[in-house]
Amino acid sequence: MTLAAGAVLAAPTPYSAVYPGSARPTGAVLRLELHAAGRPDRPGAVLLTTVMTREANGLWVLWALAHPGIDLVRTETLLPEGMSSDAYLARSRRLMEASQKLASVAALRALGFEPTVRGAGARVSHVFPSAAAALPLEPGDVIIEAAGRPVELVEHLEQAISRLPPGAGLELLVRRADGTTDRAWVASRGAGAGPARFGFLVEEEDLAVGLPVPVVIEPGAIVGPSAGLAFALEIVDQLRGGELTRGRLVAATGVVYSDGRIGPVGGIGHKARGARRAGAVVFLVPRSGSLPRRPPDGLEVVPISHLGEAIGALEVGRPDGRPPAFRCGPPAVCYNVGSESLSATRAGDREKRGDAH
């Protein structure tokens, strides 16, 4: 009986356990190569929040049922349709690498620097099996134009999709694996956001950045794009000598695009609990995503749409009485006060500076 019970508890299940991960100082994984002194000594910190996920055997299912802070979800719902766990992990690592570059560009632009960013398009990395028969795309195809607008970065494709009315299809210019180009029409499947709405996923193709301030990020086992906002705020705080956090523990999560816009991420509720457990008093989250239904006591959750808005929110109430360096208003228009090189930045509309399409 004991052996049988042990076998049941050790047996795999179709479920995964999802629960709060660590929230640690982003400065532990990010540094600016400005001088030999290294990172500035700051009493506050930007916390990088995480969510833990593991496949649950019978014992983990019982453990989760006894602990309200652990969610049990079907493993298949955590993965894109038709993608294996190994492929998903590899994709998440590539998304992390891209997020480091884009966050660095956004942060330095916000401070008035002029970093460069370029890409060769949005590469189709996965096609949903249920869409494959009708979809004129294959993994390896590179989208270089969408709805008549050039696509150099994934964010350009996502911007084109965001402008479409519900249910509308999308015309693409695609570079095939053999180097030829042709036009393709993709129909909306009516569900999902971004390219997933049409049955495929994309990644950056030949993303390259030029940074006037070298940034080194060593995330270790952390994967995915959601650390972008924490990376960007950490860069700003280090360059300002800690005056952004002002002694506070500030948690953050969100995808960051090169133009400073903030994209949605998952696991906000778990990240909020992990952030508060680590001592955070402020938690910056994407306005476009879901918010914690019941934030932990003592944690102020601040929804934002743009990096400049996040900076401005943290600067409110400065003890020196100086006004925030950034002032933002809808729809995510952020003014960098006193910086001629970044006088007015509208999220999703950078054509005037030639930074996006």
C-alpha positions in Angstrom: 0.0 0.0 0.0 2.8 2.4 0.9 4.6 1.6 -2.4 1.4 2.1 -4.4 0.7 5.5 -2.6 4.3 6.6 -3.3 3.9 5.7 -7.0 0.7 7.7 -7.2 2.3 10.8 -5.6 5.3 10.6 -7.8 3.3 10.0 -11.0 3.2 12.9 -13.5 -0.1 14.8 -14.0 -1.4 17.0 -16.8 -1.0 20.0 -14.5 1.7 22.6 -13.7 2.1 24.6 -10.5 2.4 28.3 -10.9 3.5 30.4 -7.9 5.5 33.6 -6.9 9.2 33.6 -7.7 11.9 35.7 -6.3 12.0 39.5 -6.5 15.7 40.5 -6.4 17.6 43.7 -7.1 18.1 44.2 -10.9 21.5 45.7 -10.1 22.7 42.2 -9.2 22.4 41.2 -12.9 22.9 44.5 -14.7 25.9 46.9 -14.7 27.0 49.9 -16.7 30.6 49.9 -17.9 31.2 53.6 -17.1 34.2 53.5 -14.9 36.1 51.1 -12.7 34.0 52.0 -9.6 31.2 49.8 -10.9 27.7 50.1 -9.7 26.8 53.1 -7.6 26.0 52.5 -3.9 22.2 53.1 -3.6 20.0 52.5 -0.6 17.0 51.7 -2.8 16.7 49.2 -5.7 14.6 48.2 -8.7 13.4 44.7 -8.1 13.2 42.2 -11.0 10.0 40.0 -10.4 9.6 36.4 -11.5 7.0 33.7 -11.6 7.9 30.0 -11.0 6.4 27.2 -13.0 7.0 23.5 -12.7 5.2 20.4 -13.9 3.3 19.0 -11.0 3.4 15.3 -9.9 0.8 13.9 -7.5 2.6 15.3 -4.5 2.8 18.8 -5.9 -0.9 18.7 -6.7 -1.7 17.9 -3.1 0.7 20.7 -2.0 -0.9 23.2 -4.3 -4.4 22.3 -3.1 -3.3 23.0 0.4 -1.7 26.4 -0.4 -3.9 29.1 -1.9 -0.9 31.0 -3.3 -0.1 28.2 -5.7 -2.2 27.8 -8.9 -2.7 24.6 -10.7 -3.2 25.0 -14.5 -3.2 22.5 -17.3 0.4 22.4 -18.7 -0.9 22.6 -22.3 -2.4 26.0 -21.6 1.0 27.5 -20.6 2.5 26.6 -24.0 1.7 28.0 -27.5 -0.3 25.6 -29.5 2.0 22.9 -31.0 5.1 24.0 -29.2 7.1 21.6 -26.9 8.4 22.6 -23.5 12.0 22.6 -24.8 11.2 24.8 -27.8 9.3 27.2 -25.5 12.3 27.5 -23.2 14.6 28.1 -26.1 12.3 30.8 -27.5 12.0 32.4 -24.0 15.8 32.6 -23.8 15.9 34.4 -27.2 13.1 36.8 -26.1 15.2 37.6 -23.0 18.2 38.4 -25.1 16.2 40.7 -27.3 14.5 42.4 -24.3 17.9 43.4 -22.9 18.8 45.2 -26.1 15.5 47.0 -26.5 15.3 48.0 -22.8 18.8 49.5 -23.0 17.8 51.5 -26.1 14.6 52.7 -24.5 16.3 53.7 -21.2 19.1 55.6 -22.9 16.7 57.4 -25.3 14.6 58.4 -22.2 17.7 60.1 -20.8 18.5 62.0 -24.0 21.2 59.7 -25.4 21.0 58.7 -29.0 21.4 54.9 -29.2 20.8 53.1 -32.5 18.6 50.1 -33.1 18.1 48.2 -36.3 16.7 44.8 -37.4 16.0 42.9 -40.6 12.4 42.2 -39.9 10.1 39.9 -37.9 11.0 36.3 -38.4 8.2 33.7 -38.2 9.4 31.3 -35.5 6.3 29.1 -35.0 3.1 28.4 -36.8 0.1 27.0 -34.9 -0.9 23.6 -36.3 -4.5 24.6 -36.5 -3.6 27.5 -38.7 -0.9 25.9 -40.8 -3.1 24.7 -43.7 -4.6 28.1 -44.4 -1.6 30.2 -43.4 0.8 31.3 -46.3 3.7 31.5 -43.9 6.4 29.0 -42.7 8.9 29.1 -39.9 11.9 31.0 -41.2 10.0 33.5 -43.3 10.8 37.1 -42.5 8.1 39.7 -42.5 9.5 43.0 -43.9 6.3 44.9 -44.5 2.9 44.9 -42.9 -0.2 46.9 -44.1 2.1 48.9 -46.3 4.5 49.9 -43.6 8.1 48.7 -43.3 8.9 46.2 -40.6 12.4 46.3 -39.2 11.5 45.2 -35.6 8.8 43.0 -34.1 7.3 46.1 -32.5 6.6 47.5 -36.0 4.6 44.4 -36.9 2.7 44.6 -33.6 1.9 48.3 -34.2 0.5 47.5 -37.7 -1.7 44.8 -36.1 -2.9 47.1 -33.4 -4.2 49.6 -36.0 -6.5 46.9 -37.6 -10.2 46.8 -36.8 -11.4 43.7 -35.1 -11.5 40.7 -37.4 -9.6 42.4 -40.2 -6.9 40.5 -42.2 -3.4 41.8 -42.8 -1.3 42.1 -46.0 2.4 41.2 -45.5 5.5 41.4 -47.6 7.6 38.3 -46.8 11.2 37.4 -47.5 11.4 33.6 -48.0 14.2 31.3 -47.0 15.5 31.2 -50.6 15.8 35.0 -50.6 12.7 35.7 -52.8 10.0 38.0 -51.6 6.2 37.9 -52.2 3.0 39.2 -50.7 0.9 37.2 -48.4 -2.6 37.8 -46.9 -3.3 36.4 -43.5 -6.8 36.2 -42.1 -7.6 37.0 -38.4 -8.6 34.0 -36.3 -10.4 36.3 -33.9 -8.5 35.4 -30.8 -5.1 36.3 -29.3 -3.0 39.4 -29.5 -0.3 40.4 -32.0 0.7 37.8 -34.5 -0.9 35.1 -32.5 -4.2 36.5 -33.6 -3.3 35.2 -37.1 -1.9 31.8 -36.0 1.9 32.4 -35.8 4.6 33.8 -33.6 7.6 36.0 -34.5 11.0 37.0 -33.2 13.5 39.6 -34.0 15.7 39.0 -37.1 19.3 40.2 -36.9 18.5 42.7 -34.0 21.5 45.0 -33.4 21.9 48.0 -31.2 24.6 50.7 -30.7 24.8 51.9 -27.1 26.7 55.1 -26.1 26.8 53.7 -22.6 27.8 50.0 -22.6 25.3 47.8 -20.7 26.1 44.3 -19.4 23.2 42.1 -18.3 23.7 38.6 -17.0 20.2 37.2 -16.2 21.2 33.7 -15.3 18.2 31.3 -15.4 15.6 34.1 -15.9 14.0 33.9 -19.3 11.3 35.7 -21.3 10.8 39.4 -22.2 9.0 40.6 -19.1 12.1 41.9 -17.3 12.5 44.7 -19.9 10.9 47.4 -17.7 13.0 46.5 -14.7 16.2 46.6 -16.9 15.2 50.0 -18.3 14.5 51.5 -14.9 17.7 50.1 -13.4 19.7 51.7 -16.2 18.0 55.1 -15.5 18.5 54.7 -11.8 22.2 53.9 -12.1 22.8 56.8 -14.4 21.0 59.1 -12.0 22.9 57.8 -8.9 19.8 56.3 -7.3 17.6 59.4 -7.3 14.8 57.5 -9.1 14.3 54.9 -6.4 15.2 57.3 -3.6 15.8 54.5 -1.0 12.7 52.6 -1.9 12.3 49.1 -3.2 10.5 49.4 -6.5 9.3 46.3 -8.3 8.6 46.3 -12.0 7.5 44.0 -14.8 6.6 44.6 -18.5 7.8 44.2 -22.0 9.7 47.3 -23.2 9.9 48.4 -26.8 12.6 50.6 -28.3 10.3 53.6 -28.4 9.6 53.2 -24.6 6.1 51.7 -24.9 5.3 49.0 -22.3 3.7 45.8 -23.4 1.6 43.3 -21.3 3.0 40.3 -19.4 1.5 37.4 -17.4 1.6 36.4 -13.8 1.0 39.9 -12.4 -0.7 38.5 -9.2 2.1 36.1 -8.4 4.7 38.8 -9.1 2.9 41.2 -6.8 3.1 38.8 -3.9 6.7 38.0 -4.6 7.5 41.7 -4.8 5.8 42.5 -1.5 7.5 39.5 0.2 10.8 41.0 -0.9 9.9 44.4 0.7 8.7 46.4 -2.4 6.4 49.3 -1.7 5.7 50.2 -5.4 5.0 47.8 -8.2 5.0 49.2 -11.8 2.9 47.1 -14.2 1.7 47.4 -17.8 -1.6 49.3 -18.1 -2.5 47.1 -21.1 -2.5 43.9 -19.0 -4.5 42.5 -16.2 -4.0 44.0 -12.7 -3.8 42.1 -9.4 -7.4 41.7 -8.1 -6.3 42.1 -4.5 -2.7 43.6 -4.2 -0.8 42.7 -1.0 -1.1 45.2 1.8 1.5 47.9 1.7 2.2 47.5 -2.1 1.1 50.4 -4.4 0.4 49.0 -7.9 1.0 51.7 -10.6 -0.2 50.9 -14.1 1.9 52.6 -16.8 2.0 52.6 -20.6 5.4 54.2 -21.3 8.8 54.2 -19.8 8.6 57.9 -19.4 5.4 57.6 -17.5 7.0 55.0 -15.2 9.9 57.4 -14.5 7.5 60.3 -13.9 5.5 58.2 -11.5 8.6 57.4 -9.4 9.7 61.1 -9.4 6.4 62.4 -7.9 7.0 63.8 -4.4 10.7 64.3 -4.7 12.1 65.5 -1.3 14.1 68.3 -3.0 10.8 69.8 -4.3 12.0 69.5 -8.0 9.3 68.6 -10.5 9.4 65.3 -12.2 11.8 65.2 -15.2 9.0 63.4 -17.1 5.4 64.5 -17.4 2.9 62.2 -19.1 -0.6 62.4 -20.2 -3.0 60.3 -22.4 -2.4 58.7 -24.7 1.0 58.0 -23.3 2.6 61.3 -24.4 5.7 61.8 -22.3 7.7 65.0 -22.2 11.3 64.9 -21.0 11.5 68.3 -19.4 14.8 70.1 -20.2 16.0 67.6 -22.8 16.0 69.0 -26.4 16.9 65.6 -27.8 13.7 64.0 -26.6 11.3 66.8 -26.4 8.0 64.9 -27.1 7.6 61.2 -27.5 4.3 59.7 -28.4 4.1 56.0 -27.8 3.6 54.1 -31.1 4.3 57.2 -33.3 8.0 57.9 -33.8 7.9 58.7 -37.5 8.9 62.3 -36.8 12.3 61.2 -35.5 12.7 58.3 -38.0 12.9 55.7 -35.2 10.0 53.6 -36.1 7.7 52.8 -38.9 
